[in-house]
Amino acid sequence: METLSAVTESRSWPDGEVVEDLANLRQKVPLVHCLTNDVVNNFTANVLLAAGASPAMVVTIEEVEEFVRFAQALLINVGTITTSSAQAMLRAAAVAHETGTPWVLDPVAAGALKFRTGIVKELIGFQPTVIRGNASEILAVSGEAGNARGVDSTASSNEALDAAVGLASSIGTVVALSGEVDYVTDGTSIISIPGGHEIMTRVTGIGCTLGALIAAFLPVTPSPLRAATAASAVYAFAGEEAVKENRGTGSFAVAFLDLLSTIG
């Protein structure tokens, strides 16, 4: 399917705004409340620390409401969702909506399984600041057939771009669409982010932790569009450079963290 949407600009490191936003993040050290999946907790924390943010994995339903109230940003990732974690996520999203805390929704494998798809739809009712997903996930969330295979996308980011633009426009959010080329859109502007490398799809947590990094940029940038763009540009550059320093997926993950911690 050919996309009908037109890209308005392209951003990549070391774009001036991206450099400025990363410097602001490191100066302000935003506290990011992460309700993420069990597979990527450690890597998510390390990515946020490498970039200069402060991660917090407060997940129990008895504490999430209280913690959201003093965190600077929230990430909700439904990758290993359970009945109890779903309730914690819904409570956290409700408080974020109430307090105006910026938050990112990562609808992992939405469209592939009924329970998580239903929870994702409920979470969207609390107006996430940014939705980050692969093409199949964004197609599913927007109401189109995404043909997801678990967490893997069977569609390209170009094929999902129209759906991303429509989703952003209809619910008043920013959509960060990951794929061969990353796109960020608020429903009007469409920014492409080149770079990255195919190996990033073969390391657990790379996609999920991008959502966390977007959350970290939200309280230190002028707009959600700029936050998602900056995070995506930093991520793509780190991936593109890290692949030059590794022999496989294990060393890539280490090199990727090293790049995030030294870029700038």
C-alpha positions, 0 to 999 in steps of 0.5 A: 500500500502506498502512503498518501501522507507527505513527510514535511521534514527529516531530522537526524543527529546532530540536528541542533534542536536534538542536541539542545534537547539531549543537553536539557535532558541531562541537565534536568535529569527527569524522573521517569516512572516505568510500567514496562514489561518484565523482559526489558526492565533492566535494559530500560533502566540502563538506557534511561541512565545512559541518556541522563534520565532517572528511571523508577520501576514502581509497579505495584497497584498500591503505589502507582497512583502516588508515584505518578503524582511526583514523577515527571513522566510515565511510560506504560508498556503492555508487553507482558501484561497480566490482570493485576498489572493491567489494573495498575496501568489503568490507575497510573494512566488515570492519574497522569491524565488528571495531573497532566503528567506526560505519558507514553503508551507502547501498545506491544502486540496490540491487535494480536491478542484480545485481552491486551487490545482491550486494555490498550483501548481503555488506556487510550481513553486517558489520552496518552501524550505519545503512542509509540509502536511498530507498523502492525501495532499502529495499524491495529490501534487505529482500527485497521488490520495490523497482521501482527505476529506477536511483538513483530510487525508484518507491515512496513512503517510506510504502509502504516504512515497514513494510519499513524497520521489519522490516529494522531489527529483523531485523538490529539496525540503524537504517534512515533512509528518505528520501522525501516524509517521511523516517523513521528507525527502529530497529525499535521507535521510528519517527521522522518528519522533515518538511521538505525540498523536491522540488528536493532530488531534482534535485540530484546528491548530496543523498541520498548526502551525507545518508548521510555526515552521518549517519555524522558524527553517529554518534560524537557522539550517544548512539545511532544512532537519535538520530544518524540523526534529527539528521542528517535533521532538519538536512538537511530544514531546510537544504533547506527554507530553501535553496529560498527563496534560489535560482533553480534547482538550481545556486544551490540547491546553493550555498544548501544548503551555506551553510545547513548552515554557518550553521545553529545 
